[in-house]
Amino acid sequence: MTTDIMMPNGSTGKKLTVLLVALLAEDGVVDLDAPISKNLDKELLIQIQYSNKMAFRSFLNHTSGIFEYNDVGEYVFLKAQYAYSNKVTTDMFPLGFVLNCGLNFNQ
């Protein structure tokens, strides 16, 4: 592997995000047990089933029930990542595969 090879962020970004959120929680900026509706846009929340019952902590420990984007069809997400490999994407890219999909369990 060389420094010019581009790789999808994937799970590496999850670790960094959790670390940053934990630091914010430690400083009292984020309440891990507060509902996600406290900080997320309503347009996003209406696309997440039972978002009114979810807390940030459930996202950090993978118990929110949010649909797993890697489970969408036959490698659909992976194929899309490579189709956009020369473009900068945001978190909305993977979210586009899970919004309005329901949950993987009952809350």
N, C-alpha and C positions, 0 to 999 in steps of 0.2 A: 504494500500500500504506500502511496506517495501523498504528499501534501496537496496535490491538485485533484484528488479523487473526491467526488461529491457523494455523500451518503444521506439517506433520509434520516431525520432526527430521531423519530420513534421513541423508544423507551429511555434513551439518554436524556432527553428533555424532561421526561417525567421526574427523574431523580432531582434534577436541578430545580424544577418547579416546586416539588415537595420541600426541598431544603429552603427555598426562598419563602414559601408560605409558613413553614415552621419558624423561621426567624422573625417574620412579621407577627406571628401569633405570640412568640416569646416577648416581643416588644409591646404587645397589647394592641396592635394595629388591626389584626384579624382575629375574630373569634371562631375557632374551628367548629364550634357547636351551633353557630348561628345559621339560619336558613340561607341557602345560596341566593334566595331572592333579595337578600339585603344588598348584594353587590353585583348581581348580573342583570343585564338589560332584559326588559320584559319581552321583547321580540325573540330573544333566545329562550327565555324561560317557558314560553307557551309551546315551544317545540320539544320540551323535555317532560315526559309523563311523570307526574307526582313531584315535580320540582319544588312545590310548596312544602314538601315533607323532607327534603334533602338538606343535609348540612355539609359544610366543606370537608369535614373529617371523613365522610363516607366516600368522597372522591379520592382523598389521599390514601385511604387504605383499600381502595377498589371494592367497596361494598355498596355503591350507589345503585347498581343494577343497570347502569347505562349500557346500551348495546355496544358490543365490542366491534370496532370498525374492521378488524381483521376477519371477522366472521361474515362479512357481507359478500355473498356470492362466491364464485370460484376465483379467488385472488383478485377481486375487483379493486380493492384498495391498493394492493401492491402494484397492479398494472397502472393505476392512475398516478401513483407516486412516480413511477418511471416515465410516464407520459409527460409529467410536469417537472422532470429532473433538472431542466435548465431554467426553471422559473422559481422565483422566491414565493413561498406560500406562507400563510399564517396559520394559526390554530383553527381558523374557520375551515380550512381544507379538510382535515380529518373529521371535524364536527359535521361537515356536510354529509358524511356517511352514516351518522348515528342519530341525528335529530329526527324526530317524528317516527322513530322505530319502536317505541315501547321499551319496556324494561325486560331484563332477563329473569326477573323474579318479582313476586308481589311485595310491595312495601307495606 
